[in-house]
Amino acid sequence: MKTVATMMMSMSMLSSVAASLSPEDIHRCGCDGVLGETEYEFNGPDRQVTSGTICVEGAYMRGPMRFTDLETATIKNCGGVVTTSSWHYGISVERCLDVTITGTGENLVDHPYGFRLGGTLGVGGSTRAVSIDHVEIYRATFAGIMIKTDPSCDPSTWRENLVMDKVIVRDNLIHSTEEGEGMYIGYTFNLRELECDGVQTTVYPHFITNVLISNNVVSDTGADGIQLGQVDGNCVVEGNVISRFGRRPFVASYQQNGFQMNGRNAIVRNNTIVDGAGSGNGMIVFGDNQLVEKNTIIRPGANGIFTDSRPVPTAPGEGGLAQQLVSNTIIDAPEFGIKMYHRLTSDTASVIGNVIITSATDTGDKGIYIHSDSSANLVNNHIISRN
């Protein structure tokens, strides 16, 4: 909550740092705070603006930006496109409650992305909610967008004390990541072993809920196109286009998938994935109760869709609720169109209405493979050979 005195002080600060933004610009963009052309960091308490609209001065090539200790805030461009030079990161967000980063601060007919970043857009430091839209990552040393707080010896980073309860990433353009993913959202592994104050300690990463990853274009990535981990419900991944993925992975022969997800209670639909490399699958899906439907996968590096249970269950029912693979189209997968290793589930998986087109003469070697410990209903699938 901003008092009148705080607002007066904020306006004074605006005038001191935003020489290139006119009062008309500030009024038009609705700025409560401004990060000027030559400024690097916007700390909410220091600026006495922890909520509201923070404008980043556009129409200049600038260095990286850091936003810290914000509550409910929107960060947007004002005065043109904000372009950062090539660096390890373009924007860093830390210790925030709920932040929106949007490149829609101006009506730019010739460029739909109001932020053009030459480095990673990173959200961490126990930030709890984030929304990102209309941002272009034109180059990154590692991942294009990275959203996660790694568990450490600090208890505030542990699963029981931290949840990201909103992650929205939509309408962005990400390309030319040198070694990493287009998007790296959520911790990869289910636990982490550390030595804390001389004691071996097992810590668990935070979950992510209320996830929407939609209408993004991701291309020419070093590793996976999109990697999404620790999902714990209400997750939709739809309408994304991923191409030329896994070209320069940071670990040779791994992390080359178009889309990878570890979690539960998710829908993955209407995505297009084209032109993988090496051992990468079009989609690799770990977890339970996932609906994968109406996706198109063309020329992956290995399998079209690969499902698995990790850790591997040892007793019936440990695999959780089964996955549903429905009405997907898979073209020219070098290995299987669908390969299901999701095992020992509490119910039966559905593999229904999928179309697999292959150049192989023996479609049995390129069609659908179901692990012996998996249970699946196969209905109305079509495996078509061109030969």
N, C-alpha and C positions, 0 to 999 in steps of 0.2 A: 504494500500500500504506500503510495507516494503522497506526502503532505504538500501543502502549497509552498512551504519553504523549500522542500526538496525539489519541487518542480521548477522553482525559480533558479535554484542552484544548477539543476540539470540544463536549463536553457543557457545559463552562463557558460557551462562546459561545452555545450553544442557550439556556441559562437566562437569559442577559443580553439576548437580542434577541426572545425569543418569549414575552413576558409573558402573552399571551392564549392561548397553546397550553399546555395542562396537560401534566404528565409522561405522563398517560394518552393524550393526543392524540399526543404525540411517539412513544410506544411503539406505538400503534395504526397510525400512518402509517409507521412504520419510518424515521424521519428521521435522517439523518447530519448534516444541516445545515438551517438554517431561514432564510428571508427573511421578516423580520417585517413587520407592517402598514405601518410608516412607512419601511421601508428601500427603497432604489432598486437597489443593485448587489450581486451575489454574485460575487466573484472567488475562484476556487478556491484558489490559493496563499495569498492573504491570510486566507481562512477556514480554511486547512489541511484543506480537504475538496475534493479534486479528483475523486473518484469516490464512487459511492454514491447515496443518495436525498436530494434537496434539496426540502424542503417549503416551499410558499408559503402563508403564513397566509391563510385564506379568511374569508368572511362579512363582508368590508369592501369599500367602494369605495376604490380606491387609484390611485396614479399608475403610470407605466410601470416596467418592470423590465428589468435588464440582467444577463446571465450570461456570464462570461468565463473563459477558461483552465481549462476542465474537461476531464477525460479521458473516462472512461466513466461517465456520470451520468444519473439520471432526475430530472426536475423535475416535481413534481405538487402538486396542491392538497391542503390539509389543514385541517379545521375548517369546511368549507363551500365555496361557489363563490367563486372569485377573480374579481373584476370590476374592470377598469381604466376610468378616466374617458376621455373622448374626447381623443386626442392624436395626434401624428404616428405613433407606434408604441405597441404594447402590451407586447411582449416583444422584446428584442434578444439574439441569441446570437452571440458572436464568439470566434474563436481556440480552438475546442473540437475534440476528436477525434471523440467519438461521444456525442450527447446525445439523450435521449428526453424529449419534453414531452407529458404525458398528463393529461387532466382526469378520470381515474378514481381519484383519490386518496381519494375518499369514495363510498360507495354512495348516490347521490342519486336517489331515485325520481322526484322532480318535475323534475329538470333533468339531462339526460345529459351536459352539457358543464361540466366543473369549472372551466374558464377561460372568461370572457367578456371579450373584449378590444375596447376602443374605438379601436384603432389597429393598424397592421401588425404581424404576427409576422414578424420579419426574422431570417434566418440567413445569416451571411456571415463576413467576417474570416478567410477560409481555413479555416472549419470543414469537416471532411471527411465527417461522417456525421450524419444526423439522422432522427428519427422523431417525428411529430406526430399525436396522436389526441385525440378528444373535446374539441375546442376550438371555441368560437364566436367568430367575428369579427363583431361586430354593427355595425361602422362602421369605415371606414378612409379617410384622405385619398387614398391611392394604392392599392396592392395589398393584399389581405387577408393572404395569406401570400407572402413573398418569400424565395427560397432561391437564393443565388448569390454568388460573389465576382467582381466585375468585374476583368478583366485591366488592370493598370496598369504603371507603370514599375518597380514592385517585382517582381523575377524570381520571387519565391515565389508570385505569382498567375498565372504563365504555365502553359499546358497541360502542358509537360514537367515541371513541378514540383508540380502540384496536380491531384488527382482527387477528386471526391466519389464515394465508392464505396458509399454507401447513402443513399437518399432515400425515406422512407415517409411518406405523408400519407393518413390514412384516418379515416373516421367523424367528420368535422368539418362544421360549419355555417358558411358564409361568405356574408354578404349586405351590401348597401348600401355598396359601395366607391364613393367619390365620382367618381374619374377613372380609376382603374387596374383591373387585372385582379383576378379572385377569387384566383387563384394565378399567380405569376410565378416560374417555376422554371427556372434555367439562363439563361445569357447569350443574347440574341436573335441576335446576328450571329456569323458564322464567324471574324471577325478584327476587330482594332481598330487604327487608325493613331494613334500618339501621338508627341509630341516629348519625348524623354527625354535630359536633359542636353544639350540643343541638337541632338540627332540624331533625324531622323525614324526611327521604329521601328514595325515591325509586330509586334503581339503577338496571341496566340491564347488564347481562353477555355478554362477547364477543362472536361473531359468530366464527365458524370454517368452512373454505372452502378448496376445493382441498384435499380431504381426501381419502387415500387408506389404508385399513386394510386388509392384505391378507396373506394367507399361514402361519398363526400362529397356534400353538398348545397350548391350554389352558386347564388345568385340575385341579381338586381338589381345587376349590376356595371357600372362605368363603361366599362371596356374588355373585353377577352376574358374569357370565363369561366375557362378554364384555359389558360395558355401554358407550354409545356414545351420547353426548348431544350438543344442539345448532348448529346443522349442517345446513349450509345455501347454499348448492349446491355443485355439482361436487364431489359426494361422492360415493365410491365403497367399499363394504365389501364383500370379496369373498375368497373361498378356505380355510376358517378357520375350525379347529376341536376343539370343546368345549365339555368337558365331566366332569361329577361329579361336577356340579356347585351348588352354593347356600347351601353349607353344614354347614356353621357356620356364618350366617349373623350377622352383627353388630347391626341390629334391628330385633328382632325376628319376623318371619313370613313375612318379606319384603325383597326386594333386592335379590331375589333368581332366577332370570331369566337367561337363557342361553345367550341371546343377547337382549339388550334393546337400542332403539334409539329414540331420540327426534329431529326432524328436517324435512328438505324438500329436494326434488330433489336428491334422493339417489337410488342406486341399491344395493340390498342385494341378493347374489346369490351363489349357489354351496357351501354352508356351511353345516357342519355336527354337530349336537347338540345332545348329548346323556346323559341320566341319570341325571335328575334334582332331586330336593328335595323340600319338603314342598309345598308352594303355588306358586312356580316358574313356569312361562311359558317357553316353548322352545324359542319363540321370542315374544317380546312386542314392538310394533312399534307405536309411536306417530308422528303426523305431516301429511304432504301432499305431493303428487306427488312422491310416493315411489314404486319402483318395487321390489317385493320379489319373487324370482323365483329359482326353481331347488334346493331348500334346503331340507335336510333330517333331520328330528327331531324324535328321538326315546326315549320313556319313559321320557317325561318332568314331572315336578311336578304337573302341572295343564293343561292348554290349550296348544295345539301345537303352534299356531300363534294367538296372540291377538292384534288387532289394536284398537286404541282409538283416541279421540280428546281431547286434554288438552291445554288450558282451554276448557270447554265444549261450543260449539257454541250455539247461541240462535236464529239465523235467517238463512234461506236458503242461501247457498254459503259461510257462515263464516268458514266452515270446510276446505276450500281450495280445491285443486285438489285431486281427489280420489286416493286411492291406488290400485295397481294391484298385485294380488296374483296368481301366475302362476306356474303350474307343480311342486309343492312341494309335498314331501312324508312325511306323519306323521303317526307314528306307536305307538300305545298304550299310547295315551294321556288320563289321568284319567278323564279329562273333555272334552271339545270340541276339535276336530282337528283344526278347524278355528272358531274364535269368533270375529266378526267385530262390533266394537262400533264407528268406524270412521263416524261421523254423519254430516248431513246438508252440504254436499260437493257441489261444483259447477258443478260436472259432476258425472258420474256413475262409481262405482268401478267394476273391473273385478276379478272374482274368477273362474279361468279356468284351467282345466286339472290337478287338485290336486288329490292325492290318499291318503285316510285316512283308515288305517287298525286298527281295534279295536277288543277287545275280548267281547265287549258288545253285547247282543242279540238284543237290540233295538238301531239300529244305529242312529236313530233320536236324541237320547240324547247324542251322542258322535261325531256327524258329523260336520255340519256347522251351525253356528248361526249368523243371520244377525239382528242387532238392527232395531227396527221399524222406526227410523229416518235415517237409512242408505239406500243407493240405490246401488244395485249390480247386475251385470249380472253373473249368475251362469251357466257355460257351461262345459259339459263333465267332471264333477268331479265324482270320484268313491269312494264310502264309502263301505268298505268291512268288514264283520264280520267273525271272525274265527269260530263262533258257528253256 
